[in-house]
C-alpha cells in the first residue's frame, strides 16, 4: 500500500507469555499543506491518499466552494520531493472568507478543524437550509443498524493496522457509495464529501456513517455537504447535538448491534 502503511520493529510484552520482537504494520501519518491561490490555508495531519477529495471536502465545509466547478485546478507542488503540498486554484478568490484565511495545524485525533460557531455555519451562503429542512429520507432503523458492518467491510487499512478511522457515504437503501479511511476522523469525512462534490453525487437522500464519536466539526462537514443523516458508532458531544438540531441533521449515536440513539430530528428514522 505504499505510503499508506509502514512497518516498524517493536517489542511486544505479554505478561503471561513473555517478551518477543516482531515487525508491526502501522498507519502512516504525514502533513498535507493545502494552498489556495498560492496562500497557505491549512496544514492537516492525514493518511496519504485521496488528498484532492480531502481538500474539496474541507473547502466545502468551510463555505469556500459549493461545487467542483469552483476549483479550476488541483495539483501537487512540483518543488517538493513528496506529495505533501497541494495547490488549488479557485475560479473566484472572493469565495475565501476572511475567517478561512489562516494556517492551522489539525492533528489526526482532534484539533482545530473548522469554524467554532453554529451560527456562522447557519449564516454561510454555502449552507443549504432548505435542503436540510425536508423530511426525507425516511430510513428504517434496522437499515441504520446494518451500516457499521458495511463500513467495516470497506476498511482494508484498519484490517492491517487497527489505527485509522473510516467514513462512509450510503444511499437511501443502505448501499455503500464510497468509503474512505484516514488517521483523522475529520479527514475521512472530508474525503467522502469531497468525493461526492467531485462526482456531483446527490447527497439529499444519503446517510453518512463514521467509525468514531460525533463531534461538532463532523456535523458541520455533513451539514455543509447537504447530507441529512449522520450515524456514528460512539458518543456525540453536546455541541454536536446542538449543531445537528440547529442545522437540520438527524444525528444517530451508539449505532452498535441492534441498538441506536437518535439525538436530533428523529422524523427521518422509521421506528419498528
Beta strands, then each sheet from edge to edge (+ up, - down):
strand 1: 5-14
strand 2: 18-27
strand 3: 30-36
strand 4: 39-46
strand 5: 71-76
strand 6: 85-90
strand 7: 105-106
strand 8: 139-140
strand 9: 165-170
strand 10: 176-182
strand 11: 207-210
strand 12: 229-232
strand 13: 250-256
strand 14: 259-262
strand 15: 269-270
sheet 1: 1+ 2-
sheet 2: 5+ 6- 3- 4+ 7+
sheet 3: 8+ 15+
sheet 4: 10+ 9- 11+ 12+ 13+ 14-
end
